[in-house]
Amino acid sequence: MVRPTEGRSEAPSTATERGFRSASRSIVDPPPLEGSPRTAGPQPRDVLRLARPSEIDGPTTGPYGTRPMKIGFHLTPFWSPTDRGATRILDEAITVVAAASRMGYAWVSIGQHWVSYPTVWPQPFPMLARLAPETGAMRLKTSVLLLPIVNAVETAESVATLDHLCHGRLDVGVAIGYRERELEAAGLARRDRVAKLEESLDLMKRLWSGEEVTFHGRYTRLTQGRMGFPPYQRPHPPLEMGAQSEGAARRAARLTDGVFFGPQVAWRDIGKLGAVFRQARAESGAATSGSVGASRSLIVGKDKDTAGAAAREYLEKTFAMYRTWEMQEKTMAPLQLSSDIALDDWTVYGSPRDCVETVARARDLGLDKIGFTIYSLPRDVSARVDYLQMIAEEVVAPATH
């Protein structure tokens, strides 16, 4: 495999050595000198060719269980620090993701929030469209679209367009959301979330059939409407639902083919909620048991002490953000939103070997997908490429094969 770090003047070293050296250049270091963000890693045309679905790697069974494990990564940490300016933040993310697309990650995913100042949340459809020609065979995922706050018809059209742009590499994760400010902007209250999500999914699936649709719902009305073209994948891209409660897990089992638990859900609750999802699938007579995944904070270092120390400041900022947004709800599993909670309870952290062992235990809980949110991500572009390469070689490869 062509290494994404070729062409730089760095002395030869192992991926692990480069990754740990890169991680030591913390995201809270002083800002680097201004310059082109595209001077490190592969340039866009290096990975321009789009993959057909038949070229995408199939699952392989690893040594830790019979269910295949796939691992991707989430873009949220790539938006920090925010002192670089929006254009530079986006350009640097594109460069790093293009390099990572050849390292063995199964997907890259992006979330959605509105009016998020002082944090940065680029919107998913334009960002994934921009990443489509850069990412080879790696899949693209919304994780998650806040379906109640968006227009169902426009979202169905955007999904179909993006699915064709990436030649069928799109996965669509949805959820109900929780921020009052976003709901207010959409003219909704908390009590509307579930009903609006369910109505939207119903309408979107009908539109994706390619047939003419008349739909008179509580939130959306459509008379004799038909999309110009259906999605590339038929009947539609794979759907999964974000969940942090038993009710959401059952809803995911009924409306989609997969559930994806948030990064703040403890390991002990992952196992319980996964069992709720699979039981609901079985009771519904679904043709498959569905997929069970989770977003997990990944913190890699030489050992658990150094890994935890490297990400402490970023984690504190993240905890503060979610507490301000009042993420915890009564019906949810208890969310891990404090530095007083042991990292072992909810993250993947420590040495690469520690991380591989944690992923093995996750498979024993019934997970077949993990999306890493890399909280120990370095600041510099070339350091980020090195760090993702180290994780791919030392964590992802042994955990999935």
Number of C-alpha atoms within 10 A of each C-alpha: 5 7 13 22 17 11 10 11 7 9 7 8 9 10 18 19 15 20 25 20 16 24 25 19 18 19 21 14 12 9 12 9 6 8 8 10 20 18 13 22 27 22 17 16 10 14 17 15 13 19 19 13 15 9 10 15 11 9 14 13 12 17 13 18 13 13 18 19 26 23 24 23 25 21 19 18 20 24 20 19 18 13 10 15 10 13 10 18 19 17 13 25 21 23 24 25 24 28 27 27 20 20 23 19 23 24 22 24 24 22 19 19 18 16 11 14 7 8 15 19 18 19 15 19 19 12 14 23 18 16 21 27 20 27 29 23 27 27 23 25 27 24 26 23 25 23 23 27 22 15 14 22 18 11 17 22 19 15 24 24 19 22 24 18 18 27 20 25 27 29 20 20 25 25 21 24 22 17 17 14 15 19 21 12 12 13 10 17 15 14 8 15 19 17 13 23 21 16 19 23 20 15 21 19 13 18 27 25 17 16 15 14 17 15 17 12 13 9 15 14 12 13 10 9 15 17 17 11 15 22 25 22 18 11 13 22 20 17 19 27 26 26 26 25 22 19 15 23 27 21 20 25 27 17 15 20 20 24 31 28 25 20 21 24 25 22 19 12 20 25 17 15 25 25 17 18 28 23 15 19 25 14 11 11 10 14 9 10 16 18 20 27 26 25 23 26 24 23 28 31 25 15 14 19 12 16 22 20 12 24 23 15 17 19 18 13 12 17 17 14 16 15 13 10 14 12 15 17 12 7 11 15 20 15 18 19 19 15 12 7 11 11 18 13 14 21 23 24 28 23 20 24 17 18 24 21 17 18 26 20 15 22 24 15 18 21 24 22 25 24 26 22 23 24 26 30 28 31 23 20 19 21 25 28 27 30 27 26 26 23 22 21 17 19 22 25 17 17 24 23 14
